């Protein structure tokens, strides 16, 4: 007995592609052809290397096509023009600056060494047993003494390196102490620098006026006075530093600060008395060998006494007032 068939499914047919697609086959490139041995070795790349021009090889491969810039005639002309303009500007600046400041004489005061700086600072702080105080002079071809030796060759010679560095250190030290105490403000730099420069300028003007009234003049007097007026900052820095450490932030108000202040004040005053003696009170009245001679011929004893009093007043009274102003917190 057969089962009745209700229906049959049609046969399955797979679709036949109408367009035949070809898949490219990946092939490795052919090996490089053998070439004669050269200075450039094979770097492992299958692609041919580009040849560099000789200019790029001479100047380096970092600059590429810009390697020949300096060999360009236009670049050479521009370089020569820049050098000429810079030289003319430097000559113009030196010519105009020399009207107010003698640059060649100023270089003399910065001719220092490390040993000179150490010995000079030690001399400013401990001048009690130092001898001699007279400055050394160079011997000329005729056997006579002429110009004074630079600071690097004479510890008694004034310099401007220590005063300049001491002034900058003083400004930063005052602002640092204010910052530690929570009183720092950006305007403090300008205030401290203004006070310090005002004190120095007022001191130099007073010295210049006194030298004019006492008929004291020489070729480099102003530069000498600027140098000697700046050594007080060495003692002020020592006073502020020790007082701030020992008194616990009270500054120079405690007994430690006043003790150190009086010591540095007396040391600086003695240093100025001994050093300026050979500028304001030369021993040989008629000696005109050196360019620093200040005492005119025929100077009287009364004039010498006035200069001695002026030197004492400046070294002790003026220095005490100025150092007290600068040492205040």
Secondary structure, 3 states (H helix, E strand, C coil): CCCCCCCCCCCCCCCCCCCCCCCCCCCCCCCCCCCCCCCCCCCCCCCCCCCCCHHHHHHCCCCHHHCCCCCCHHHHHHHHHHHHHHHHHHHHHHHHHCCCCCHHHHHHHCCCCHHHHHHHHHHHHCCCCCCCCCCCEEECCCCCEEEECCHHHCCCCCCCHHHHHHHHHHHHHHHHHHHHCCCCCCHHHHHHHHHHHHHHHHHHHHHHHHHHHCCCCCCCHHHHHHHHHCCHHHHHHHHHHHHHHHCCCCHHHCHHHHHHHHHHHHHHHHHHHHHHHHHHCCCCCCCCCCCCCCCCCCCCHHHHHHHHHHHHHHHHHHHHHHHHHHHCC
